[in-house]
């Protein structure tokens, strides 16, 4: 490589020196300079070579304002007899009138010449110019803008001209003459006597090409390059399958074909609901041209503004095919939707080994069972995320029928996931390319991929490899294979936003460091640390993550300690609060009992029992004696502790006044609530007096009471106040609670 660079630098230096000398004077300075021991570069054709060079390059041959003629005496000296390659380079632009002439038998002294290159914009070519070149196997006239193809081929009409010619390069010639290049049957006949194996017509503008003549006549042709060629018209009638039997490469990449061959009107071409047998299209001439070569490159033959969409199309292979094509390249053709089902009940396309459908914007491609020997499938730079999202079942089976697949390329398809069993049937896979997608994890199986050597998941969205992804990668069985000398696998993960900023990243980074599948130095894997910087993945990163974990542990421990301490203090506080409340209640109750025992003032009676006269019998039979006896037991006194209107209101005195006097002698008011109580005016008066004196009130309810009968004050206190319930059981009113609980409730209401 360094030698080649040095040689190129010397060539540039020589050309620059020549240009400087020409620019400084009108006189032409003829000059030669040795590039290396066997090569020389000159700006003229020396009569005698200074030494026995094998490779000669003539530059600036058609200098402006100069006409140059190469005649039969130009290479007659014996010093030219050993030259094997010669190159003529002109500098004249297409519109310049400077001219070179290659006259009759002008190369006859070059008896050892094997390769000739003529890159001159304007020159005349005598029909007998190539006579005497017996050993030349390569003729390159590319970039000869004023040379027409038919003029060059006319020079091959002479049978003694270039008899050993094998490679003919005519790329980018005749461009000065708009659409003047043609290849007719006669032009092809000029080539036939030679064993031509390679023809390069790339970058030309063709008015007419007789493809039938080329196909039927050039039996020795192995490579035909017509890439980037513009063809106005083509003849393909009567093409037979037996033509071009030795053709290995047919390159039509980015060729502009006639409209009758490929629609070139901009728009969306939709084909839908079609069923066809392949026997119906087998005689299409272009089909024969494309399927005979071993490699057919048809990339970019559909204009960029044109797209093809196929929906619900079925093609049945109903008879054997004579396809020879092994590699079919269809990239960059705007094949947007290929819902095309190939049905092959008997016959299959067994010759096809490689298919390239990349750069098509492809949103759907139907799984095909008719290509059983497919080894390489290129689907990169498409939009298969659409297929994954809308038809995930079909996407999961996309590769199911390719049991011999070695390489699958799904790069740059915006895929967010890969189905778990996507590669289940592809046990001979060597390389899986999933780069430039949107994968976050690798949740698909590698278990049976014994030959897998490369898994490329670079430029995805993998931040932290979870346990499932790590287990899947650990399951790659390549180390157990004895098929290859190198049993090592490589997982390419560069340009993923790997994280090393949290404790959760630790296991992922550790696995990357110890795994044999990652060449960390070569991939230069980095991760994003907690400070936002990129760090090279190495052992020091693990230590840094461990520090983050320790920091996290300290924070968690401290937090737990604070929470435990806080909860402990809360529990202690609650216990202390409850203890204090119990002590306070106990002291209050002792004080209450002491005052009630003394019986002075409002503590003469524990409670005033307010009830309706209609409930008199029930109260005297079930309430007064029982409540009074239980209060006496608790307070430890023999005096009566329950005040009632029947016993303590003086006869002949004003009832409301007597009620007030009674209320002044009690601590609590017990209201026996019933429907009759709510209707009784005296009862309402007693309640109002108790309410005005702000006496604590305890309600004792007899069965179900209609709240609509209660006055608002009674109703409000009844809903929120303490109550003792008598309920009906077997037709009788029974106290729901114990008398001890009733007494406790009443005594708790006593204020001190």
C-alpha positions, -999 to 999 in steps of 0.1 A, spaced: 0 0 0 28 24 9 46 16 -23 14 24 -43 10 57 -25 46 67 -31 43 59 -68 11 80 -71 28 109 -54 57 107 -78 32 107 -107 15 138 -94 48 155 -89 58 148 -124 25 161 -138 28 192 -116 64 198 -128 53 195 -164 24 219 -159 46 245 -141 72 244 -169 45 247 -196 29 276 -177 61 295 -174 70 294 -211 52 288 -244 79 263 -253 70 227 -246 94 211 -222 95 174 -229 102 154 -197 103 118 -184 105 107 -148 110 73 -133 82 62 -109 100 30 -100 125 7 -115 101 -7 -141 78 23 -146 82 58 -162 59 87 -168 64 112 -197 46 142 -212 57 131 -247 65 99 -266 103 95 -265 119 79 -296 140 58 -273 133 47 -238 163 55 -215 161 20 -201 141 -12 -203 108 0 -187 78 -24 -187 52 2 -178 49 36 -196 24 64 -190 21 93 -214 4 124 -199 -8 157 -214 -9 141 -248 -34 165 -263 -21 198 -250 -42 228 -260 -34 241 -294 -14 211 -303 -21 183 -327 -3 151 -320 1 121 -344 13 86 -334 25 68 -365 42 36 -374 77 49 -364 67 61 -329 76 28 -311 99 13 -337 130 14 -315 139 -19 -298 137 -3 -263 99 -4 -267 99 -41 -274 97 -51 -236 69 -27 -227 39 -46 -213 15 -18 -204 11 17 -219 -13 44 -210 -22 76 -229 -38 104 -209 -51 137 -223 -61 169 -205 -83 185 -232 -119 192 -221 -148 179 -243 -153 212 -260 -116 217 -270 -105 213 -305 -70 199 -298 -66 165 -314 -46 133 -315 -43 108 -343 -36 71 -340 -25 62 -376 -21 29 -394 -1 3 -375 12 29 -351 17 4 -323 36 -23 -343 68 -19 -323 50 -28 -290 54 -66 -295 52 -75 -258 24 -51 -250 -4 -68 -229 -25 -39 -217 -33 -6 -235 -52 24 -220 -63 54 -240 -79 82 -220 -79 110 -245 -109 132 -252 -103 139 -289 -86 116 -313 -88 99 -347 -85 62 -348 -73 46 -380 -91 13 -389 -57 -5 -389 -43 13 -359 -43 -19 -337 -26 -42 -362 5 -57 -348 -6 -59 -312 -6 -96 -310 -3 -100 -272 -27 -73 -259 -55 -88 -238 -69 -56 -223 -80 -25 -242 -93 4 -221 -106 35 -239 -128 49 -211 -134 86 -208 -127 91 -245 -155 115 -249 -154 119 -287 -149 83 -296 -180 64 -307 -184 28 -298 -191 18 -334 -159 36 -345 -138 15 -320 -155 -17 -329 -149 -9 -366 -112 -10 -359 -117 -47 -347 -130 -57 -382 -94 -63 -392 -89 -99 -380 -52 -93 -373 -60 -64 -349 -59 -74 -313 -63 -112 -318 -57 -120 -281 -81 -93 -268 -101 -105 -238 -111 -74 -219 -127 -44 -236 -135 -13 -214 -156 14 -231 -171 31 -201 -180 68 -204 -171 71 -241 -188 90 -269 -206 113 -244 -197 143 -266 -221 130 -292 -256 129 -277 -272 94 -281 -249 85 -310 -236 53 -296 -251 21 -310 -244 -16 -310 -258 -34 -339 -254 -70 -352 -225 -58 -374 -207 -42 -344 -210 -74 -325 -197 -95 -354 -165 -74 -353 -159 -88 -317 -167 -124 -324 -133 -136 -337 -118 -128 -303 -123 -146 -270 -138 -116 -253 -145 -124 -216 -153 -89 -203 -170 -59 -218 -175 -27 -198 -201 -2 -212 -208 16 -179 -216 52 -179 -223 55 -216 -253 69 -235 -267 43 -259 -291 51 -287 -296 15 -295 -284 -19 -282 -290 -52 -300 -292 -74 -270 -302 -103 -291 -270 -102 -310 -249 -100 -278 -269 -128 -263 -266 -152 -293 -231 -144 -305 -207 -136 -276 -204 -172 -262 -171 -165 -244 -184 -135 -225 -181 -138 -188 -188 -103 -175 -210 -76 -190 -211 -42 -172 -238 -18 -183 -242 0 -150 -251 37 -151 -258 35 -188 -287 53 -205 -303 31 -231 -329 47 -254 -339 16 -273 -331 -21 -270 -337 -51 -292 -345 -83 -273 -366 -103 -298 -358 -141 -303 -335 -143 -273 -329 -180 -265 -321 -196 -232 -288 -211 -246 -272 -177 -251 -243 -163 -231 -236 -197 -216 -204 -186 -199 -217 -152 -186 -210 -150 -149 -217 -113 -141 -244 -91 -157 -243 -57 -141 -272 -33 -149 -270 -13 -117 -285 21 -120 -290 16 -157 -318 37 -173 -337 12 -195 -364 20 -222 -399 27 -208 -412 -4 -225 -389 -25 -204 -392 -6 -171 -419 19 -164 -402 52 -157 -432 75 -152 -432 87 -116 -459 73 -93 -470 44 -72 -476 12 -92 -499 -11 -74 -505 -48 -84 -531 -67 -64 -551 -100 -64 -531 -117 -91 -525 -154 -96 -501 -165 -123 -481 -196 -134 -445 -191 -142 -449 -210 -175 -469 -180 -187 -439 -156 -183 -410 -180 -192 -407 -166 -228 -402 -130 -217 -368 -121 -232 -357 -100 -202 -364 -130 -179 -339 -151 -199 -313 -123 -199 -315 -118 -161 -317 -155 -151 -288 -169 -172 -258 -151 -155 -245 -164 -122 -247 -129 -108 -274 -105 -119 -271 -70 -105 -303 -52 -112 -299 -25 -85 -315 9 -91 -331 1 -125 -364 15 -112 -364 53 -111 -364 69 -77 -398 85 -81 -414 52 -90 -424 26 -65 -439 -9 -68 -465 -23 -44 -477 -60 -46 -507 -72 -27 -521 -108 -26 -501 -121 -55 -495 -158 -61 -469 -171 -85 -469 -209 -90 -438 -226 -103 -456 -252 -124 -426 -264 -145 -389 -268 -141 -368 -237 -145 -334 -234 -162 -322 -207 -140 -285 -204 -135 -285 -173 -114 -269 -177 -80 -268 -141 -69 -297 -118 -75 -291 -82 -65 -322 -60 -65 -312 -32 -41 -325 4 -44 -355 -4 -66 -383 10 -45 -399 -25 -41 -420 -13 -12 -445 -41 -6 -439 -77 -17 -470 -97 -6 -460 -122 -32 -464 -159 -24 -443 -183 -45 -460 -217 -46 -437 -246 -56 -455 -280 -52 -428 -298 -72 -402 -275 -87 -380 -251 -68 -354 -225 -76 -324 -244 -64 -297 -224 -81 -304 -191 -61 -279 -188 -32 -278 -150 -26 -305 -124 -27 -301 -87 -20 -332 -66 -14 -316 -38 6 -323 -1 2 -359 -6 -11 -380 9 17 -395 -26 19 -424 -28 43 -435 -64 36 -418 -95 21 -436 -128 20 -417 -158 34 -407 -180 5 -404 -218 5 -392 -221 -31 -355 -212 -26 -343 -241 -5 -305 -234 -10 -305 -197 -1 -272 -189 18 -272 -151 20 -303 -129 25 -297 -91 25 -327 -71 38 -309 -41 53 -320 -5 50 -357 -12 47 -388 -6 68 -395 -41 81 -406 -26 114 -439 -21 97 -441 -59 90 -431 -67 126 -458 -44 140 -486 -53 116 -478 -90 108 -456 -102 136 -466 -138 129 -454 -136 93 -422 -117 103 -414 -145 128 -416 -171 100 -397 -150 74 -366 -172 76 -382 -205 85 -378 -222 51 -341 -213 47 -324 -242 64 -291 -236 46 -289 -199 54 -254 -186 63 -258 -149 64 -289 -128 73 -287 -90 72 -316 -71 88 -296 -39 96 -313 -5 97 -349 -17 97 -359 2 129 -367 -32 146 -375 -28 183 -374 -66 190 -367 -99 173 -392 -128 178 -379 -154 202 -378 -183 177 -368 -162 146 -337 -183 138 -350 -216 151 -347 -233 116 -315 -216 105 -290 -239 122 -262 -231 97 -261 -194 103 -226 -179 104 -235 -142 107 -265 -123 119 -265 -85 113 -290 -66 133 -270 -33 135 -286 1 133 -320 -10 147 -338 -1 179 -332 -32 200 -330 -28 238 -325 -64 247 -316 -97 230 -346 -119 239 -343 -144 211 -327 -179 210 -293 -189 198 -294 -224 212 -290 -244 179 -267 -219 161 -236 -240 163 -218 -223 134 -226 -187 144 -194 -166 144 -207 -130 142 -237 -113 159 -237 -76 150 -260 -56 172 -240 -24 170 -258 10 168 -289 -2 187 -305 11 219 -290 -14 244 -284 2 277 -282 -27 302 -282 -63 293 -308 -80 315 -306 -116 328 -325 -131 298 -302 -114 272 -271 -126 291 -284 -162 293 -293 -162 256 -258 -150 247 -242 -175 270 -262 -202 252 -245 -196 219 -228 -230 213 -200 -219 189 -173 -230 212 -183 -266 208 -181 -266 170 -153 -285 152 -162 -273 117 -141 -242 117 -105 -237 128 -115 -205 146 -143 -215 170 -145 -181 185 -177 -160 183 -178 -122 183 -207 -101 194 -204 -66 180 -220 -41 204 -202 -8 196 -222 25 194 -248 13 219 -257 37 248 -244 12 274 -248 25 310 -225 23 340 -242 49 360 -263 28 385 -258 -3 406 -282 -22 383 -256 -20 355 -230 -39 375 -238 -75 363 -241 -63 327 -207 -46 327 -190 -75 345 -204 -99 319 -191 -78 291 -156 -78 307 -154 -116 312 -172 -128 281 -151 -142 254 -175 -129 228 -164 -93 231 -132 -79 218 -133 -48 240 -102 -33 227 -111 -37 190 -147 -25 195 -136 3 219 -168 -2 240 -177 27 262 -204 33 287 -222 64 301 -211 70 337 -230 87 365 -214 121 357 -226 119 320 -192 112 306 -182 82 284 -158 57 300 -140 29 284 -153 -4 297 -126 -19 319 -121 -32 354 -119 4 369 -155 9 357 -167 -21 378 -150 -5 408 -167 28 401 -201 10 399 -193 -8 432 -188 26 448 -222 36 435 -236 4 449 -219 11 483 -232 46 482 -267 33 475 -263 7 503 -253 34 527 -283 55 517 -306 26 520 -292 16 554 -294 51 567 -329 55 554 -340 22 570 -324 32 602 -341 66 602 -374 49 593 -370 23 621 -360 50 646 -389 71 636 -413 42 638 -399 32 672 -403 67 685 -438 68 672 -447 35 689 -431 46 721 -450 79 718 -483 60 712 -477 37 741 -468 67 764 -498 86 751 -522 57 758 -506 51 791 -510 87 801 -546 87 789 -553 56 809 -537 72 840 -556 104 833 -588 85 829 -581 65 860 -574 96 881 -605 113 866 -626 83 875 -612 82 910 -620 119 914 -655 113 899 -662 84 922 -650 104 952 -672 134 945 -702 112 937 -696 94 970 -696 127 988 -728 137 969 -726 174 971 -740 199 945 -742 185 910 -728 152 923 -758 144 945 -771 122 917 -751 105 890 -779 110 864 -813 124 857 -834 99 838 -857 116 813 -885 94 798 -920 96 786 -948 87 809 -960 61 783 -927 42 790 -932 44 828 -939 7 833 -908 -4 812 -885 21 830 -896 10 865 -895 -27 857 -862 -28 837 -841 3 841 -843 23 874 -835 -3 900 -810 -21 878 -791 10 869 -792 24 904 -780 -8 920 -750 -11 896 -740 25 901 -742 20 939 -719 -10 936 -693 10 916 -694 41 937 -697 21 969 -726 40 985 -761 31 997 -778 63 987 -800 66 957 -780 78 926 -807 81 900 -829 112 898 -864 109 882 -893 133 877 -916 109 895 -896 109 927 -878 142 929 -901 168 914 -922 184 942 -959 183 937 -977 216 934 -946 235 922 -939 247 887 -927 216 867 -901 234 845 -886 251 876 -885 218 894 -868 202 864 -841 229 865 -836 222 902 -832 185 895 -807 191 867 -786 212 891 -782 181 914 -771 157 886 -739 151 866 -754 134 835 -787 133 818 -800 99 804 -826 103 778 -848 73 771 -855 79 734 -888 65 720 -914 76 696 -937 87 725 -907 107 740 -903 126 707 -940 136 707 -942 145 745 -940 183 752 -927 177 788 -900 154 775 -890 180 750 -888 206 778 -866 184 799 -843 179 770 -841 216 762 -833 224 798 -805 198 798 -791 211 766 -792 247 779 -773 237 810 -748 219 788 -752 187 807 -736 156 792 -763 135 776 -764 97 771 -792 83 749 -809 50 757 -829 39 727 -860 17 729 -862 -3 696 -865 15 663 -872 52 666 -885 74 638 -859 101 635 -884 123 616 -902 128 650 -871 143 666 -866 180 669 -834 192 652 -813 195 683 -822 161 696 -816 146 662 -782 161 658 -770 150 693 -786 116 689 -766 108 657 -733 119 672 -737 111 709 -732 80 730 -762 56 731 -774 25 749 -796 2 729 -826 -19 739 -836 -42 710 -864 -67 705 -856 -103 709 -884 -129 710 -909 -101 713 -892 -85 744 -869 -56 748 -834 -67 759 -804 -46 768 -778 -52 741 -749 -45 764 -742 -52 801 -752 -29 830 -715 -26 839 -708 -12 805 -738 11 807 -726 24 841 -690 29 828 -704 49 798 -725 71 821 -696 77 846 -672 86 818 -695 115 809 -693 130 844 -673 163 843 -649 173 871 
